[in-house]
Amino acid sequence: MDIEILDLGTKCTIIRAEELQAQMESLIQTGRDVQIDASKVEQVDTTALQLLISLHQALEKEGRTLSWHNPSEQTLNTAKLLGLDCGTIEIGKPADLCLFDLGKPWQVVGSELKSKSKNTAFDGHLLQGRVLKTLVRGKTVFELQGSK
């Protein structure tokens, strides 16, 4: 099977969110596996990470793969900051957890977001995967209504 390449460029941030989303939607339509070229990435933010998670889920749902090519030092450092290279649940460790349902679709309604800013490039978009509950230091700080 042929592989499609997604070049993330140097800035993988909310500024490029609409462009990245369009590229990802186009890649999903090809029916091919996708390789991400993150070799030039200097900046990454949570918007880009959310898009990459959605791309991964969409490909996985169709039995396709997402692979990484030569991730930059910044990409690797961002992953470490997010705890993606460790992640343990142990006695004495901070209980910072996020319960996430990969199979739960939801439609973004900017005015209902739990952030100070209600501005989002994803207003009205249907996304796959939803946070159900978030705990910080063992205390629930967010719980999606009706998710119990």
N, C-alpha and C positions, 0 to 999 in steps of 0.2 A: 504494500500500500504506500502511495506517495505521502510525503509529509509537507504540510504547509508551514511557513515560517511567519511568526509574529515578532517583529523587531520593536522592542519597547523604547528605543531611542535613549536620550539622556534624561529626560524628565518624564516620570511616570506618575503624574499628579492629577488633581481634579481639573486643572486647566485643560488637560487632554482627554478628559473622561468621555466626552461625546464621540470624539474621534476614535479612541480605543474601543468603545462599545460597538461602534459601526464596523470596525475591523474585525472584532471578535464575532459579531453576528454573521459577517460574510464568511469567516473561516468555518463556523459551525455548518453553514449551508454547503460547504464543499464535500462533506462526507469523508474527509481525510483526517489523519492524526495531525496534531499541531506541536511544533517545537517553538519555544520562546527563546529569542535571542535577547538576553539581558546583559550583554557584555559591556554596553556603553552607559548603563543606568547610573545616574548620579543622585537622583532624588526619587523617592517612592513615598506615597501617602496611602492612607486607609481606603480612599476611593478606588485607587488602582488595585489594591489588594482585594477589595470586594469584587471588582470586575474579573480579576484572575480566578477567584474562587468560583464565581458563576460560570466562567468558561470551562474550568475543570469539571464542574458538576455536569454541565451540558454534554461535554464530550464523553464523560464516564457513563452517563445514562445511555448513550448510543454505542457503548463498548469500544470507544476510541481512547487514545492516550494523549496526554499532555506531557511533554518533556522540556527540560531546560538545557540551553546551550551556553556554557561559559558565563555563569552569572558574575556580575561585577562585585567588587569588594563591598560597595554600598548595599547591593541586593542581599548579600550574605549577612552583613551587619544588621540590616533591618529584620531579617529572619531571626537572628539571635536576640534582638531587642524584644521581639514578639514571643520569645521562648519556643520557637519552632524546632530548635535543636535539642531541647531537653523535655520539659513538661512532666513533672512528677507530682503525685498526690501522696504526701507523707505527713505523719504527725510532726507538728512543729513548723511546717511550711505554711506560708500564707495561703488561705483558701480562696484564691482568686480563680473562679471558674465561670465558664460560659456554656450553658446548655443550648446546643444548636441543632435544629432539625433540618438535615440536608434535603429532605423530601417535601418540605412544606413550602408551597408557592405563596407569594403575597404581592399585593399591589402597593407601590409606594404612593403615599399621600403626604406631600411635603408639610402641610399644616399640622399633621399628626405626629411628626417626628419628635423624639424626646431630647432634641438638642436646642441650643439657644437660637441657632439660625434655622429657619424653615425653608431656606433656599436650597434646592437640589436639582441637579441635571436629570435625575431619575423620576421626577414627579410623573405619576401615571403609568410608569413601567411595571411590568410583571416580572418579579425576580424569583429565583429558586433558592430556597434555604432561608430559615428564619430563626432568629435568636428567641428562645423561649424563656430563659431565665439567666440572670447574671448575679454572681456573688462576689463581693469584695471583702477580703478578710473574714470570710465566713458569714457575712450578712447579705441578705437579698437586697439588691439595689434596683433590680428590674425584674418584673415578671409579666409576661404577655397575658392579658386577660383571656380566660377560657382555656389556658394551656395546662391546667393541673391534671 
